[in-house]
Each structure stands twice: as structure tokens, then as C-alpha cells.
Amino acid sequence: MATSSIEWTEMTWNPTTGCDKVSAGCKFCYAEVMSRRLHAMGLQKYKNNFDISLHEKALETPYSWKKPRVVFVNSMSDLFHPKVPFSFIQKVFTVMNECPTHTFQVLTKRANILADYSKELTWSSNIWMGVSVENEKVIDRIDLLSKTEAQVKFLSLEPLLGPLSNLKLDKIDWVIVGGESGYKARPIDKEWVTEIHEQCIEAKVPFFFKQWGGKNKKKSGRILDGKTYNEMPKILAAV
């Protein structure tokens, strides 16, 4: 586990590591770059570099947390990668089910596998399930997420690579938007962000603007029209 600089969470927990590219949003994957660095440093957990690896020992960690935490699950992987056995996904869910004081945020690009497994998993209210949607080509991930039994559903529209004009938000509880960061970051258009924000207002869905991104994301900041948007799902905001 590790505290996180990601604006919409508090810490990360990685019972699996490793992944591979499935769509345009993966092109400059931060997790792949970080994994290579940790592998070069000799960290045992990253001995397989960015190949899918399961970490049974990590399953014990959440039971040791005394205070409630907001946790991004698998920031260095995708829990619904086809190489992650369903039996291991079940183990991860059991941990989350048995640690109800913590909020677990799970994010995937493999919405088809998520949909296939959904009915076989136990969706306690502390599990937030999200899908990444970077452009119109993968917007079907939203429909697949909407059909799951997850009690809290969210979208990570990051890195936002194009307009998303017709988002189906009727079953969505939270929307995160962010531009790509890094030396080769692809540009984000303010109109894309504004249009998404307007759709969230219309649908009464909490909106979180993470960053403009670019080569220097700190300098670019995360202010939209003079305001910082840190809205969260009502289930957490009420706590």
C-alpha cells in the first residue's frame, strides 16, 4: 500500500500488478513506466516488470488499517485483466466485503469481463466500480458498467482524448475528468471538459476535475472557469 498523490483517492492497494494496452488511453501508461522503474530498483513485487502478477500477501493488508480510508485498488494493474483468474478476483472482493469501514475504488478498461463476472461477485456498498473512457470509440464501456450490480458506479474520463457529447449518466454516481500528463501528453480541449460538466449538472451527477495535464501538470493546474471541482458521490460526501 502507499499514500497517493491522485486527487480523488487517499491511497493505493495493489493485490495485482502488470497490464497491457487495450485502447488509445493506454498509449503512455504511467503504471508501465513506474513498473519499469521499480523493477530496475530491484523491488521484489515488480520482479516480473509489467507482466500480470498476483500478490496473495497483499490481500492481508486492508485488515490492518485502523481508520477508514479511501483506497484506489490496482493503480498498477487492471483487476479484470483476462490473465487474472476469477478465483483471485473473488479473493479481492472478499477482502473488500470484509472491510466495510474502507471505501474501495476499482477501475477497469475491460468492462466486458467486468460484466461477465458481475453477478458472481458480492457488491457491498463500500465498493465503487468504475470504467475508463477516453473517447467515443470506447463509450460502450459505460453501458456495460451500468448493467453491473455495483452499488456505486463511476467514470474516469482520463486521459480525455476527444469530445464525449452523449454520455449515459442515468445510472452513474460520479464522473472524473482529466487531461493526459507527461512529456508526450496529448492535448485536451476545454470545450470537451465544459460539455461533460454541463451533462453532469443536467443529470445531477457529481463532477471531479482532476487536471489539465500537459508536460507540467502542476503548472497547468486543475481550475475550470475559476473554480476547483472536487465533488464526490453522495454516499461518501454524507459521511
N, C-alpha and C positions, 0 to 999 in steps of 0.2 A: 504494500500500500504506500501511497505518497500523497502529501498535500498537493493541490493542483492550482495552477495559475489560470485554468479555464474559468471564465467568468461565471458560468451558470452552474458550477458544482463546487464542492469543497475539497474532495479528494478522489483519488482513483484506486481501483482494485482490479487486478488482472489475473484471474484464475486461468486464462489462456493468453498466449502471446502469438504474434505472427498473423499474416494475412496475405492476400494477393489482390491485384487490381481487377475490378469488375465494371467500372464506368468512368466517365470523364473526371469526376470529382476525386478519383484516386491518383491522378497523374503525378502530383507532387506530395505524396503521402508523408505527413510529419512522423507518423509512427514508424514507418520504414526507415527513415533517416535516423531517428533516435535509436531504433533497434540496432542498426549497424554500429552506432557509436558505443552503445552499451556492450555489444558483442566484442568490439575491439578493446574495450576496457577490461574484458575478462569476466563479466558478471555471469554467474552460473545460469541464472534464469534465461539468459539470452545466448546460451551456447549454440543453439540452432539458428541463430540470427533471426530472420523473419519468416522462417518456416513455422507452421502451426505447431504449438507445443501446449500440452496440458500440465497444469501445476496443482496437483492434488493437495499439497501442503498449504497452498493459498486459501483453500476452502475453509480452513480453520480460523483465519484471521478475523472476520467480522464478529465472531463470538467474543472476542477480547475487547471490543470497543465499548466503553462505559457510557459515553454520552451520545445522543442522537447525532447522526451525520448524514450528509447528502453525498452520495457516492456514485461516481461515473464508473460503470462496470465495463472492463475491457477497453480502456482507452488505447491499448496497444494491440488490439485484435478485433475480431467480429465473432461474438458468441455463436452466431448462426452460420458460420462458415461450414461448407459441406464436409470438411475434414474433422470437425468437432463432433464426436459421437453424441447421439441423442441422450445416451445414458449419462454423459458428463454434463450436458445442459441441464438435465434433471437434478443432478447434484448441486449445481449452481443455484437453481431455483429453490431447492430445499433449504439451502443456507439463507437465501433472501426471505423465504417464508418464515423461517425460524428466528429471524432478527427483525421483528416488526417495528422497533424504535428507529431504525435507519431507513432512509429513502434511497432506493437503488435505481439509477438511470441507465437503461440498456439501450444501445443504439446499433442499428444494423443497416447494411445495404442489401442484405439478402432477404428481402421481405417475402419472397416466395417460400423459402424454408421456414421462416417465422410462421407464416400462415399454415403451412403443413403441420407444424408441431403444436400450434397454439392450444388446441383442445386437449392435448395430453399434458399440459402444464398447469400448475396451480398459480393463479394470478392474484396474489394478495395485494391489497391497496397500496402497499409501500413500493411496488414495482412499477416504475414508469417505463413504458416501451415506446421507443422512437425509431423513425427511419430517416435516413439521409436522402435529400432530394436536391440535386444541384441544378437541374434544368428540366425542360419539358419531356425529354426523352425517357426519364425515369419516374415520371409523375404517377405511374401505376402503383408505385410502392405505397402511396397514400391509401389507395383502395384496399390493398392487401392488409395494411396495418389496421384500417377501420373495421375489418371483419374479424379481428382477433378478440380474445376475451380480456385483454388488458384493461384494467380499470382506469388507468391514466395513459393517454396516448399523446405523443408529441412529434413534431417535425424539426429536423435540423436542416435548414436550407443554407448549407455551408459546405464547401465554398460555393456561393451563389454565382453561377456562370451564365445566367440568362434570365429573361422575364418568366414569371410564373403567374399568369393572369387569371386562371380559373381554378384556384385551389378549392378542394372539397374539404371544408373545415367543420362540417356539422358534427363529426364525431371526434374532433381533435381538441385537446385540452391546453395545448401550448405550442407556440411557434418561435423557434430561434432562427435568426438570420445573421449571416456573417460573410465577409469577403475573404478571399484567399490571402494568405500572408507568405512571405519568403521572397528570396531573390528573383525567382521567376514567376511571381504571383500574377495570375490572370486578372484583368480589371473587373471591377464591379460598377454598375451604373446606379446612380442614386434613384432614378425613376423605378428601377426594379424593386428597391427596398421600400420606397414610398407606396407603391402599388400593393405590395404584400401587407404593409402596415394598415392600409385602408381596408383591405379584405378582413384583417383580424378585428378591426374596430367594428365592421359590419356584422361579423359573426360572433362578436364578444369573446374572442379568444385572446388570452394573454400573449403579449409580444415582447420578445427579448432581442435587442440588437447587440450582438456580440462585438463586432468590429468592422471597420472599413478594410482593414488588411493592408496589402501592399508590401513593399520592401521594408518599410519601417512601420510596423503596425502600432507601436506606441505613439509615434508622432501623428499617425493618421487618426488615432483615437476611435471612439465609438459614440460620438454625439450625432444625433439625427435631428435636424431642424432645431438646434439649440437645446435639445433635451437628451438625457440618457434614459434608455428604456430597459428596465430590469424586472419587468413583470414576470410573475411565476404562476404556475397552476394554483387555483384556489385551494386545493387540498393542502398545499404547503403554506401558502400565504396566511391561512387561517390559524396555523399552529403558533 
